[in-house]
Amino acid sequence: MDKLVYTAATGLRAQMAAQAAIANNMANASTTGFRADRVVFDRITLSDGTSALSARQPTAEEVTDADRTPGTIQQTGRNLDVALTGNDSWLAVQAADGSEAYTRRGDLSVTQSGTLQTGDGYLVMGQSGPITIPPYQSLSIAGDGSISIVPLGAAATETTIIDKIKLVSDKGSTTVKGLDNLLHVKGGGNLPENLDAKLASGALEGSNVDMTKALVDMIENQRSYEVQANLLKEVKSMDESSASLMRLPS
């Protein structure tokens, strides 16, 4: 009986994790560069050596897994918009805790203090730390991530390269998607720079969330949750029936 209860409870926990992932995906269907959360189901071993199916739960560092399928690239014509052309390429940013993390979000902007940041407020990393842009008349980003400006007061032909966006590849590395929607190296550390990575300037990569699939997944997940909940009700009914059989007649 205890095994049946544990199996049902584990199933409920798994479906709740899946529902949270689906809801987050739907909320970010229009977020630039968003990679959809994906729940990974694996087997955990019980005390008697048997196994039960469960979903790996989010921790403080990671969600579950991310769909690595690229989103659609759309032209914007804005000189601070960039889209990564390689599916395993990522743009390095500084996470909230100061560590290096990675994103596909390329809607960049320059703050009043001159720092370069993504649309969700993370500082973009250059060759030696967060990139700072001096006052400029015009700015452009090359395909290899090099940032060029025409300084204030200079002639239009006086172009200066001030830094280069750090582009990395997660190929061959163990990475996880954090609760901050950034990619992190599992166990800590940084990804090496990928000199072959390329950017498309004046374009943005959209979210890779498929809303039709997300709605279907939500319906299927709700039905699976109901099955697990009904299983718990059956266990309770069986337990009450067994208890009544053991009662001595008065």
C-alpha positions in Angstrom: 0.0 0.0 0.0 2.8 2.4 0.9 4.5 1.8 -2.4 1.3 2.7 -4.3 0.9 5.9 -2.3 4.5 6.8 -3.0 4.1 6.2 -6.7 1.0 8.3 -6.9 2.5 11.1 -4.9 5.7 11.1 -7.0 3.5 11.2 -10.1 1.6 14.3 -8.8 4.9 16.0 -8.0 6.1 15.3 -11.5 3.0 16.6 -13.2 3.1 19.8 -11.0 6.7 20.4 -12.2 5.6 19.9 -15.8 2.7 22.3 -15.4 5.0 25.0 -14.0 7.4 24.6 -17.0 4.5 24.8 -19.5 3.1 27.9 -17.8 6.5 29.6 -17.9 6.9 28.7 -21.6 3.5 30.2 -22.5 4.3 33.4 -20.5 7.6 33.8 -22.5 6.2 32.9 -26.0 7.1 36.4 -27.2 10.3 36.9 -25.2 13.4 37.5 -27.4 15.8 34.6 -27.5 13.8 32.5 -24.9 14.5 28.8 -24.9 11.6 26.7 -23.7 11.8 24.9 -20.4 11.5 21.2 -20.7 10.7 18.7 -17.9 12.9 15.7 -17.9 11.4 12.5 -16.5 13.8 9.9 -15.1 13.8 6.9 -12.7 14.6 7.1 -9.1 15.4 4.1 -7.0 13.2 3.2 -4.0 14.4 1.7 -0.7 13.5 -1.8 -1.9 15.5 -1.5 -5.1 12.5 -0.9 -7.4 12.1 2.3 -9.3 9.4 4.9 -9.8 9.1 7.6 -12.5 9.6 11.2 -11.4 10.5 14.6 -12.7 13.7 16.2 -11.7 12.7 19.2 -9.5 14.1 22.7 -10.0 16.9 23.8 -7.6 18.3 27.2 -6.9 20.6 26.9 -9.9 18.6 25.1 -12.6 15.2 24.6 -14.0 15.0 21.1 -15.6 16.2 21.2 -19.1 15.9 23.6 -22.1 14.7 23.0 -25.6 17.8 23.9 -27.7 15.8 24.3 -30.9 16.6 27.8 -32.4 13.9 30.5 -32.7 13.0 32.4 -35.8 15.3 35.2 -36.7 13.6 38.4 -37.8 15.2 41.6 -39.2 14.7 44.8 -37.2 17.2 47.2 -38.8 18.2 48.4 -35.3 22.0 48.6 -35.0 22.0 47.3 -31.4 20.0 44.2 -32.2 22.0 41.0 -32.7 21.0 37.4 -33.4 23.4 34.4 -33.0 23.5 32.4 -36.2 24.8 29.1 -34.7 22.5 26.9 -32.6 25.2 26.1 -30.1 26.5 29.7 -29.8 25.6 31.9 -26.8 26.3 35.5 -25.7 28.1 35.9 -22.4 26.6 38.1 -19.7 27.1 38.8 -16.1 24.5 37.1 -13.9 23.0 38.7 -10.8 25.5 37.0 -8.5 28.4 38.3 -10.6 29.2 35.0 -12.3 29.4 34.5 -16.0 26.2 33.2 -17.7 24.9 32.9 -21.2 21.9 34.0 -23.2 20.5 34.1 -26.7 18.8 37.4 -26.1 20.2 40.1 -28.4 18.1 43.2 -27.9 21.0 45.3 -26.5 21.0 48.8 -25.2 23.5 51.3 -23.8 22.7 52.6 -20.3 23.2 56.2 -19.1 26.5 55.0 -17.4 27.7 53.6 -20.7 27.4 49.9 -20.0 26.0 47.5 -22.6 23.2 45.3 -21.4 20.6 42.9 -22.7 16.8 43.6 -22.8 16.4 41.9 -19.4 19.1 44.0 -17.8 22.2 41.7 -17.8 25.6 43.3 -18.5 27.2 42.0 -21.7 30.7 40.6 -21.3 33.6 41.6 -23.5 37.2 40.5 -23.6 38.0 41.6 -20.0 34.7 42.0 -18.3 31.4 43.9 -18.8 31.5 46.2 -21.9 31.5 50.0 -21.4 30.7 52.2 -24.3 32.3 55.7 -24.4 30.2 58.6 -25.8 29.7 58.1 -29.5 28.1 59.5 -32.6 27.3 56.1 -34.1 27.8 52.5 -33.2 28.0 49.2 -35.1 28.5 45.6 -34.2 30.3 43.3 -36.7 29.6 39.7 -37.4 32.3 38.5 -35.0 31.0 40.6 -32.2 33.5 43.5 -32.5 31.9 46.8 -31.4 33.0 49.9 -33.4 32.1 53.5 -32.7 32.6 57.0 -34.1 33.5 59.0 -31.0 31.8 62.3 -30.2 33.4 65.2 -32.1 35.3 62.9 -34.5 34.9 62.7 -38.3 32.5 60.1 -39.6 35.4 58.1 -41.0 37.2 57.9 -37.7 35.9 54.5 -36.6 37.4 52.9 -33.5 37.0 49.3 -32.2 36.5 49.5 -28.5 35.7 45.9 -27.5 34.4 42.5 -28.7 31.4 40.7 -27.3 32.3 37.4 -25.8 30.6 34.6 -27.8 30.8 31.0 -26.6 29.8 27.5 -27.5 28.1 25.0 -25.2 29.1 22.1 -27.4 30.7 19.4 -25.4 30.0 21.1 -22.1 27.5 20.2 -19.4 25.2 23.2 -19.0 21.8 23.8 -17.3 19.2 26.5 -17.6 18.9 28.6 -14.5 15.7 30.0 -12.9 16.9 33.4 -14.3 16.5 32.0 -17.8 20.2 32.1 -18.4 22.5 29.2 -19.3 25.0 28.2 -16.6 27.9 25.7 -16.6 26.9 22.9 -14.3 29.1 22.9 -11.2 30.4 26.4 -12.0 33.0 27.7 -14.4 33.0 29.5 -17.7 32.6 28.4 -21.3 35.6 29.1 -23.6 35.3 31.8 -26.3 34.2 30.5 -29.6 36.1 32.3 -32.3 33.9 30.8 -35.0 30.6 32.2 -33.6 28.9 34.8 -35.7 26.3 37.5 -35.2 23.6 38.9 -37.5 23.4 42.6 -36.8 20.0 44.3 -37.1 18.1 41.1 -36.3 16.6 39.3 -33.3 16.0 35.7 -32.6 12.5 35.1 -31.2 11.3 32.6 -28.7 11.2 28.9 -29.7 8.0 28.2 -27.8 5.3 26.5 -29.9 2.1 27.7 -28.5 0.0 25.0 -30.1 2.2 22.3 -28.7 2.2 24.0 -25.3 -1.6 24.1 -25.1 -1.7 20.4 -26.1 0.9 19.6 -23.5 -1.1 21.5 -20.8 -4.2 19.5 -21.5 -2.4 16.2 -21.5 -0.6 17.1 -18.3 -3.9 18.0 -16.6 -5.4 14.6 -17.5 -2.3 12.9 -16.2 -2.6 14.8 -12.9 -6.2 13.7 -12.6 -5.2 10.1 -13.1 -2.6 10.3 -10.3 -5.1 12.1 -8.0 -7.7 9.4 -8.6 -5.1 6.8 -7.8 -4.7 8.4 -4.4 -8.4 8.3 -3.8 -8.5 4.6 -4.7 -5.7 3.9 -2.3 -7.6 5.7 0.5 -10.7 3.7 -0.3 -8.7 0.4 -0.3 -7.1 1.3 3.0 -10.5 2.1 4.6 -11.9 -1.2 3.3 -9.0 -3.2 4.7 -9.4 -1.4 8.1 -13.1 -2.2 8.3 -12.4 -5.9 7.7 -10.0 -6.0 10.6 -12.5 -4.5 13.1 -13.8 -7.0 15.6 -17.6 -7.3 15.7 -19.1 -5.6 18.8 
